[in-house]
Amino acid sequence: MTLKDGIHVVGTQGTVTDEFTERVTTALIAYLDPSVEGGS
């Protein structure tokens, strides 16, 4: 899931759940800091 996908989902759903926010936050952190994701 990319940040662009997340923004698109918000645009189509019109609502933001806590789970969604958490998922986007995680994706954004992973995007900004690749060392976080997978720890590889």
PDBQT receptor file of N, H, CA, C and O in Angstrom, charges set to zero:
ATOM      1  N   MET A   1       0.848  -1.202   0.000  1.00  0.00    +0.000 N 
ATOM      2  CA  MET A   1       0.000   0.000   0.000  1.00  0.00    +0.000 C 
ATOM      3  C   MET A   1       0.876   1.242   0.000  1.00  0.00    +0.000 C 
ATOM      4  O   MET A   1       1.734   1.404   0.868  1.00  0.00    +0.000 OA
ATOM      5  N   THR A   2       0.663   2.099  -0.956  1.00  0.00    +0.000 N 
ATOM      6  H   THR A   2      -0.034   1.967  -1.661  1.00  0.00    +0.000 HD
ATOM      7  CA  THR A   2       1.444   3.327  -1.040  1.00  0.00    +0.000 C 
ATOM      8  C   THR A   2       0.646   4.499  -0.513  1.00  0.00    +0.000 C 
ATOM      9  O   THR A   2      -0.565   4.411  -0.315  1.00  0.00    +0.000 OA
ATOM     10  N   LEU A   3       1.344   5.595  -0.290  1.00  0.00    +0.000 N 
ATOM     11  H   LEU A   3       2.329   5.667  -0.451  1.00  0.00    +0.000 HD
ATOM     12  CA  LEU A   3       0.679   6.796   0.207  1.00  0.00    +0.000 C 
ATOM     13  C   LEU A   3      -0.362   7.280  -0.796  1.00  0.00    +0.000 C 
ATOM     14  O   LEU A   3      -1.437   7.745  -0.416  1.00  0.00    +0.000 OA
ATOM     15  N   LYS A   4      -0.028   7.165  -2.088  1.00  0.00    +0.000 N 
ATOM     16  H   LYS A   4       0.845   6.788  -2.397  1.00  0.00    +0.000 HD
ATOM     17  CA  LYS A   4      -0.971   7.587  -3.133  1.00  0.00    +0.000 C 
ATOM     18  C   LYS A   4      -2.237   6.734  -3.072  1.00  0.00    +0.000 C 
ATOM     19  O   LYS A   4      -3.345   7.251  -3.222  1.00  0.00    +0.000 OA
ATOM     20  N   ASP A   5      -2.072   5.428  -2.852  1.00  0.00    +0.000 N 
ATOM     21  H   ASP A   5      -1.172   5.008  -2.730  1.00  0.00    +0.000 HD
ATOM     22  CA  ASP A   5      -3.226   4.540  -2.702  1.00  0.00    +0.000 C 
ATOM     23  C   ASP A   5      -4.073   4.977  -1.521  1.00  0.00    +0.000 C 
ATOM     24  O   ASP A   5      -5.301   5.005  -1.601  1.00  0.00    +0.000 OA
ATOM     25  N   GLY A   6      -3.409   5.318  -0.425  1.00  0.00    +0.000 N 
ATOM     26  H   GLY A   6      -2.411   5.296  -0.360  1.00  0.00    +0.000 HD
ATOM     27  CA  GLY A   6      -4.109   5.750   0.778  1.00  0.00    +0.000 C 
ATOM     28  C   GLY A   6      -4.941   6.982   0.539  1.00  0.00    +0.000 C 
ATOM     29  O   GLY A   6      -6.096   7.050   0.958  1.00  0.00    +0.000 OA
ATOM     30  N   ILE A   7      -4.360   7.960  -0.135  1.00  0.00    +0.000 N 
ATOM     31  H   ILE A   7      -3.422   7.905  -0.475  1.00  0.00    +0.000 HD
ATOM     32  CA  ILE A   7      -5.078   9.202  -0.442  1.00  0.00    +0.000 C 
ATOM     33  C   ILE A   7      -6.278   8.900  -1.333  1.00  0.00    +0.000 C 
ATOM     34  O   ILE A   7      -7.347   9.488  -1.172  1.00  0.00    +0.000 OA
ATOM     35  N   HIS A   8      -6.090   7.980  -2.272  1.00  0.00    +0.000 N 
ATOM     36  H   HIS A   8      -5.221   7.503  -2.404  1.00  0.00    +0.000 HD
ATOM     37  CA  HIS A   8      -7.177   7.605  -3.174  1.00  0.00    +0.000 C 
ATOM     38  C   HIS A   8      -8.324   6.961  -2.396  1.00  0.00    +0.000 C 
ATOM     39  O   HIS A   8      -9.495   7.242  -2.652  1.00  0.00    +0.000 OA
ATOM     40  N   VAL A   9      -7.975   6.095  -1.448  1.00  0.00    +0.000 N 
ATOM     41  H   VAL A   9      -7.024   5.867  -1.240  1.00  0.00    +0.000 HD
ATOM     42  CA  VAL A   9      -8.987   5.423  -0.632  1.00  0.00    +0.000 C 
ATOM     43  C   VAL A   9      -9.789   6.446   0.167  1.00  0.00    +0.000 C 
ATOM     44  O   VAL A   9     -11.013   6.351   0.256  1.00  0.00    +0.000 OA
ATOM     45  N   VAL A  10      -9.097   7.421   0.745  1.00  0.00    +0.000 N 
ATOM     46  H   VAL A  10      -8.102   7.498   0.673  1.00  0.00    +0.000 HD
ATOM     47  CA  VAL A  10      -9.779   8.475   1.493  1.00  0.00    +0.000 C 
ATOM     48  C   VAL A  10     -10.741   9.222   0.580  1.00  0.00    +0.000 C 
ATOM     49  O   VAL A  10     -11.861   9.550   0.974  1.00  0.00    +0.000 OA
ATOM     50  N   GLY A  11     -10.298   9.485  -0.637  1.00  0.00    +0.000 N 
ATOM     51  H   GLY A  11      -9.389   9.219  -0.957  1.00  0.00    +0.000 HD
ATOM     52  CA  GLY A  11     -11.131  10.212  -1.584  1.00  0.00    +0.000 C 
ATOM     53  C   GLY A  11     -12.388   9.443  -1.961  1.00  0.00    +0.000 C 
ATOM     54  O   GLY A  11     -13.446  10.039  -2.167  1.00  0.00    +0.000 OA
ATOM     55  N   THR A  12     -12.277   8.119  -2.051  1.00  0.00    +0.000 N 
ATOM     56  H   THR A  12     -11.418   7.635  -1.884  1.00  0.00    +0.000 HD
ATOM     57  CA  THR A  12     -13.422   7.317  -2.467  1.00  0.00    +0.000 C 
ATOM     58  C   THR A  12     -14.333   6.968  -1.296  1.00  0.00    +0.000 C 
ATOM     59  O   THR A  12     -15.552   6.911  -1.457  1.00  0.00    +0.000 OA
ATOM     60  N   GLN A  13     -13.760   6.737  -0.128  1.00  0.00    +0.000 N 
ATOM     61  H   GLN A  13     -12.769   6.783   0.003  1.00  0.00    +0.000 HD
ATOM     62  CA  GLN A  13     -14.562   6.352   1.038  1.00  0.00    +0.000 C 
ATOM     63  C   GLN A  13     -15.169   7.563   1.732  1.00  0.00    +0.000 C 
ATOM     64  O   GLN A  13     -16.329   7.542   2.142  1.00  0.00    +0.000 OA
ATOM     65  N   GLY A  14     -14.379   8.606   1.859  1.00  0.00    +0.000 N 
ATOM     66  H   GLY A  14     -13.436   8.624   1.526  1.00  0.00    +0.000 HD
ATOM     67  CA  GLY A  14     -14.859   9.790   2.548  1.00  0.00    +0.000 C 
ATOM     68  C   GLY A  14     -14.731   9.690   4.054  1.00  0.00    +0.000 C 
ATOM     69  O   GLY A  14     -15.039  10.639   4.775  1.00  0.00    +0.000 OA
ATOM     70  N   THR A  15     -14.274   8.533   4.532  1.00  0.00    +0.000 N 
ATOM     71  H   THR A  15     -14.024   7.762   3.946  1.00  0.00    +0.000 HD
ATOM     72  CA  THR A  15     -14.086   8.358   5.961  1.00  0.00    +0.000 C 
ATOM     73  C   THR A  15     -12.706   7.785   6.234  1.00  0.00    +0.000 C 
ATOM     74  O   THR A  15     -12.120   7.109   5.390  1.00  0.00    +0.000 OA
ATOM     75  N   VAL A  16     -12.196   8.067   7.430  1.00  0.00    +0.000 N 
ATOM     76  H   VAL A  16     -12.673   8.617   8.117  1.00  0.00    +0.000 HD
ATOM     77  CA  VAL A  16     -10.881   7.563   7.813  1.00  0.00    +0.000 C 
ATOM     78  C   VAL A  16     -11.011   6.845   9.154  1.00  0.00    +0.000 C 
ATOM     79  O   VAL A  16     -11.425   7.436  10.151  1.00  0.00    +0.000 OA
ATOM     80  N   THR A  17     -10.653   5.572   9.162  1.00  0.00    +0.000 N 
ATOM     81  H   THR A  17     -10.316   5.092   8.352  1.00  0.00    +0.000 HD
ATOM     82  CA  THR A  17     -10.712   4.803  10.398  1.00  0.00    +0.000 C 
ATOM     83  C   THR A  17      -9.357   4.834  11.086  1.00  0.00    +0.000 C 
ATOM     84  O   THR A  17      -8.350   5.189  10.475  1.00  0.00    +0.000 OA
ATOM     85  N   ASP A  18      -9.336   4.460  12.362  1.00  0.00    +0.000 N 
ATOM     86  H   ASP A  18     -10.155   4.172  12.859  1.00  0.00    +0.000 HD
ATOM     87  CA  ASP A  18      -8.076   4.421  13.101  1.00  0.00    +0.000 C 
ATOM     88  C   ASP A  18      -7.113   3.436  12.460  1.00  0.00    +0.000 C 
ATOM     89  O   ASP A  18      -5.913   3.695  12.369  1.00  0.00    +0.000 OA
ATOM     90  N   GLU A  19      -7.647   2.303  12.016  1.00  0.00    +0.000 N 
ATOM     91  H   GLU A  19      -8.622   2.092  12.090  1.00  0.00    +0.000 HD
ATOM     92  CA  GLU A  19      -6.815   1.288  11.377  1.00  0.00    +0.000 C 
ATOM     93  C   GLU A  19      -6.177   1.845  10.115  1.00  0.00    +0.000 C 
ATOM     94  O   GLU A  19      -4.998   1.618   9.845  1.00  0.00    +0.000 OA
ATOM     95  N   PHE A  20      -6.980   2.579   9.344  1.00  0.00    +0.000 N 
ATOM     96  H   PHE A  20      -7.938   2.763   9.563  1.00  0.00    +0.000 HD
ATOM     97  CA  PHE A  20      -6.479   3.170   8.110  1.00  0.00    +0.000 C 
ATOM     98  C   PHE A  20      -5.379   4.177   8.401  1.00  0.00    +0.000 C 
ATOM     99  O   PHE A  20      -4.335   4.181   7.749  1.00  0.00    +0.000 OA
ATOM    100  N   THR A  21      -5.628   5.040   9.398  1.00  0.00    +0.000 N 
ATOM    101  H   THR A  21      -6.476   5.037   9.927  1.00  0.00    +0.000 HD
ATOM    102  CA  THR A  21      -4.639   6.054   9.778  1.00  0.00    +0.000 C 
ATOM    103  C   THR A  21      -3.329   5.397  10.181  1.00  0.00    +0.000 C 
ATOM    104  O   THR A  21      -2.249   5.845   9.798  1.00  0.00    +0.000 OA
ATOM    105  N   GLU A  22      -3.441   4.324  10.964  1.00  0.00    +0.000 N 
ATOM    106  H   GLU A  22      -4.318   3.959  11.275  1.00  0.00    +0.000 HD
ATOM    107  CA  GLU A  22      -2.252   3.601  11.417  1.00  0.00    +0.000 C 
ATOM    108  C   GLU A  22      -1.503   3.008  10.235  1.00  0.00    +0.000 C 
ATOM    109  O   GLU A  22      -0.274   3.043  10.177  1.00  0.00    +0.000 OA
ATOM    110  N   ARG A  23      -2.264   2.464   9.293  1.00  0.00    +0.000 N 
ATOM    111  H   ARG A  23      -3.263   2.436   9.340  1.00  0.00    +0.000 HD
ATOM    112  CA  ARG A  23      -1.663   1.838   8.113  1.00  0.00    +0.000 C 
ATOM    113  C   ARG A  23      -0.927   2.874   7.263  1.00  0.00    +0.000 C 
ATOM    114  O   ARG A  23       0.182   2.628   6.788  1.00  0.00    +0.000 OA
ATOM    115  N   VAL A  24      -1.556   4.031   7.079  1.00  0.00    +0.000 N 
ATOM    116  H   VAL A  24      -2.457   4.231   7.465  1.00  0.00    +0.000 HD
ATOM    117  CA  VAL A  24      -0.943   5.098   6.289  1.00  0.00    +0.000 C 
ATOM    118  C   VAL A  24       0.300   5.639   6.990  1.00  0.00    +0.000 C 
ATOM    119  O   VAL A  24       1.320   5.901   6.354  1.00  0.00    +0.000 OA
ATOM    120  N   THR A  25       0.200   5.803   8.313  1.00  0.00    +0.000 N 
ATOM    121  H   THR A  25      -0.629   5.591   8.830  1.00  0.00    +0.000 HD
ATOM    122  CA  THR A  25       1.347   6.292   9.077  1.00  0.00    +0.000 C 
ATOM    123  C   THR A  25       2.523   5.340   8.930  1.00  0.00    +0.000 C 
ATOM    124  O   THR A  25       3.655   5.767   8.703  1.00  0.00    +0.000 OA
ATOM    125  N   THR A  26       2.247   4.035   9.062  1.00  0.00    +0.000 N 
ATOM    126  H   THR A  26       1.327   3.688   9.247  1.00  0.00    +0.000 HD
ATOM    127  CA  THR A  26       3.295   3.029   8.917  1.00  0.00    +0.000 C 
ATOM    128  C   THR A  26       3.902   3.079   7.520  1.00  0.00    +0.000 C 
ATOM    129  O   THR A  26       5.119   3.001   7.358  1.00  0.00    +0.000 OA
ATOM    130  N   ALA A  27       3.042   3.209   6.515  1.00  0.00    +0.000 N 
ATOM    131  H   ALA A  27       2.053   3.272   6.647  1.00  0.00    +0.000 HD
ATOM    132  CA  ALA A  27       3.508   3.260   5.134  1.00  0.00    +0.000 C 
ATOM    133  C   ALA A  27       4.359   4.497   4.896  1.00  0.00    +0.000 C 
ATOM    134  O   ALA A  27       5.369   4.443   4.195  1.00  0.00    +0.000 OA
ATOM    135  N   LEU A  28       3.941   5.615   5.487  1.00  0.00    +0.000 N 
ATOM    136  H   LEU A  28       3.121   5.659   6.057  1.00  0.00    +0.000 HD
ATOM    137  CA  LEU A  28       4.670   6.867   5.312  1.00  0.00    +0.000 C 
ATOM    138  C   LEU A  28       6.040   6.779   5.966  1.00  0.00    +0.000 C 
ATOM    139  O   LEU A  28       7.035   7.213   5.385  1.00  0.00    +0.000 OA
ATOM    140  N   ILE A  29       6.099   6.221   7.173  1.00  0.00    +0.000 N 
ATOM    141  H   ILE A  29       5.291   5.869   7.645  1.00  0.00    +0.000 HD
ATOM    142  CA  ILE A  29       7.374   6.066   7.871  1.00  0.00    +0.000 C 
ATOM    143  C   ILE A  29       8.301   5.157   7.066  1.00  0.00    +0.000 C 
ATOM    144  O   ILE A  29       9.486   5.450   6.906  1.00  0.00    +0.000 OA
ATOM    145  N   ALA A  30       7.749   4.051   6.563  1.00  0.00    +0.000 N 
ATOM    146  H   ALA A  30       6.787   3.813   6.693  1.00  0.00    +0.000 HD
ATOM    147  CA  ALA A  30       8.541   3.113   5.773  1.00  0.00    +0.000 C 
ATOM    148  C   ALA A  30       9.048   3.782   4.500  1.00  0.00    +0.000 C 
ATOM    149  O   ALA A  30      10.155   3.501   4.040  1.00  0.00    +0.000 OA
ATOM    150  N   TYR A  31       8.231   4.667   3.937  1.00  0.00    +0.000 N 
ATOM    151  H   TYR A  31       7.332   4.895   4.311  1.00  0.00    +0.000 HD
ATOM    152  CA  TYR A  31       8.602   5.380   2.714  1.00  0.00    +0.000 C 
ATOM    153  C   TYR A  31       9.730   6.363   2.993  1.00  0.00    +0.000 C 
ATOM    154  O   TYR A  31      10.674   6.477   2.212  1.00  0.00    +0.000 OA
ATOM    155  N   LEU A  32       9.625   7.076   4.119  1.00  0.00    +0.000 N 
ATOM    156  H   LEU A  32       8.858   6.983   4.753  1.00  0.00    +0.000 HD
ATOM    157  CA  LEU A  32      10.635   8.076   4.461  1.00  0.00    +0.000 C 
ATOM    158  C   LEU A  32      11.913   7.426   4.974  1.00  0.00    +0.000 C 
ATOM    159  O   LEU A  32      13.008   7.946   4.761  1.00  0.00    +0.000 OA
ATOM    160  N   ASP A  33      11.770   6.279   5.657  1.00  0.00    +0.000 N 
ATOM    161  H   ASP A  33      10.880   5.857   5.830  1.00  0.00    +0.000 HD
ATOM    162  CA  ASP A  33      12.927   5.608   6.250  1.00  0.00    +0.000 C 
ATOM    163  C   ASP A  33      12.904   4.129   5.874  1.00  0.00    +0.000 C 
ATOM    164  O   ASP A  33      12.380   3.308   6.626  1.00  0.00    +0.000 OA
ATOM    165  N   PRO A  34      13.466   3.784   4.718  1.00  0.00    +0.000 N 
ATOM    166  CA  PRO A  34      13.430   2.410   4.205  1.00  0.00    +0.000 C 
ATOM    167  C   PRO A  34      14.004   1.384   5.172  1.00  0.00    +0.000 C 
ATOM    168  O   PRO A  34      13.665   0.204   5.082  1.00  0.00    +0.000 OA
ATOM    169  N   SER A  35      14.867   1.806   6.098  1.00  0.00    +0.000 N 
ATOM    170  H   SER A  35      15.143   2.765   6.172  1.00  0.00    +0.000 HD
ATOM    171  CA  SER A  35      15.486   0.861   7.023  1.00  0.00    +0.000 C 
ATOM    172  C   SER A  35      14.463   0.299   8.006  1.00  0.00    +0.000 C 
ATOM    173  O   SER A  35      14.706  -0.733   8.632  1.00  0.00    +0.000 OA
ATOM    174  N   VAL A  36      13.324   0.971   8.143  1.00  0.00    +0.000 N 
ATOM    175  H   VAL A  36      13.128   1.809   7.634  1.00  0.00    +0.000 HD
ATOM    176  CA  VAL A  36      12.294   0.521   9.079  1.00  0.00    +0.000 C 
ATOM    177  C   VAL A  36      11.593  -0.723   8.546  1.00  0.00    +0.000 C 
ATOM    178  O   VAL A  36      11.352  -1.671   9.293  1.00  0.00    +0.000 OA
ATOM    179  N   GLU A  37      11.272  -0.721   7.278  1.00  0.00    +0.000 N 
ATOM    180  H   GLU A  37      11.468   0.049   6.671  1.00  0.00    +0.000 HD
ATOM    181  CA  GLU A  37      10.463  -1.784   6.693  1.00  0.00    +0.000 C 
ATOM    182  C   GLU A  37      11.255  -3.082   6.553  1.00  0.00    +0.000 C 
ATOM    183  O   GLU A  37      12.282  -3.117   5.876  1.00  0.00    +0.000 OA
ATOM    184  N   GLY A  38      10.781  -4.139   7.189  1.00  0.00    +0.000 N 
ATOM    185  H   GLY A  38       9.947  -4.110   7.740  1.00  0.00    +0.000 HD
ATOM    186  CA  GLY A  38      11.387  -5.455   7.054  1.00  0.00    +0.000 C 
ATOM    187  C   GLY A  38      12.716  -5.592   7.782  1.00  0.00    +0.000 C 
ATOM    188  O   GLY A  38      13.171  -6.710   8.025  1.00  0.00    +0.000 OA
ATOM    189  N   GLY A  39      13.335  -4.493   8.130  1.00  0.00    +0.000 N 
ATOM    190  H   GLY A  39      12.965  -3.585   7.933  1.00  0.00    +0.000 HD
ATOM    191  CA  GLY A  39      14.604  -4.523   8.842  1.00  0.00    +0.000 C 
ATOM    192  C   GLY A  39      15.722  -5.165   8.046  1.00  0.00    +0.000 C 
ATOM    193  O   GLY A  39      16.700  -5.636   8.627  1.00  0.00    +0.000 OA
ATOM    194  N   SER A  40      15.595  -5.195   6.709  1.00  0.00    +0.000 N 
ATOM    195  H   SER A  40      14.801  -4.813   6.237  1.00  0.00    +0.000 HD
ATOM    196  CA  SER A  40      16.615  -5.826   5.884  1.00  0.00    +0.000 C 
ATOM    197  C   SER A  40      17.789  -4.878   5.691  1.00  0.00    +0.000 C 
ATOM    198  O   SER A  40      18.760  -5.226   5.020  1.00  0.00    +0.000 OA
TER     199      SER A  40
